[in-house]
């Protein structure tokens, strides 16, 4: 039920259609899956137009096939970090593979709170960051959450000398732009800028731990016109964050 509960907390437009998918790997799990589908559908039916579906086979392949066939705006799974999801008893081990292969927005649910109080957005000077602010902000706007807006300035050992860390003025402009995008998306709560120095993955994880955030929102996936190497690097960073975070992670 974690996935269903967290789904109702976001500001999706009405009417939103929700498909509840279960993947069966054998006859022995059909009854349990069907019972779960009924329970979750009843819960989601108060806010969404709900349909259910059972697919048979490998969980990763079936989720990918379903997402490809029907062009969903968002795929949500529960699992990872000792969490057990509806789709598969070992769904946590599939989340990283799904994140790399899905070309739609993706949310992994972990330790879902009754209500989001703190959400961390990661920003940068690239196109995916703008999309992260606009779309992620829109979905979060219906919650009372305080927003942490994080920009990590990489340590000298992690970037070429020619690239260098951006000047303070550029950092301020980046934070200002991202804040405006979040406000434009409907976010009304407190937005707190956060600047950290070091390796991206480590600093994001440190901020999550110290700030006690319940949701991490990051941009990833290859974008048209984006350098392929940059896209691969983003996916690698996101994969590490997905594997090492204790909170829910939304990938835009």
NORPENOR-V93015 format. One record per helix or strand of 2 or more residues. SS is the DSSP state (~ for helix, > for strand). FROM is the first residue (numbers start at 0). LEN is the number of residues. If there is no record, write none. Layout:
# NORPENOR-V93015
((SS;FROM;LEN) (SS;FROM;LEN))
This chain:
# NORPENOR-V93015
((~;1;6) (>;16;8) (~;26;18) (>;48;8) (~;58;12) (>;73;5) (~;90;11) (>;104;5) (>;117;5) (~;126;14) (>;145;8) (~;155;3) (~;167;17) (>;190;7) (~;199;12) (>;214;4) (~;227;17) (>;247;4))
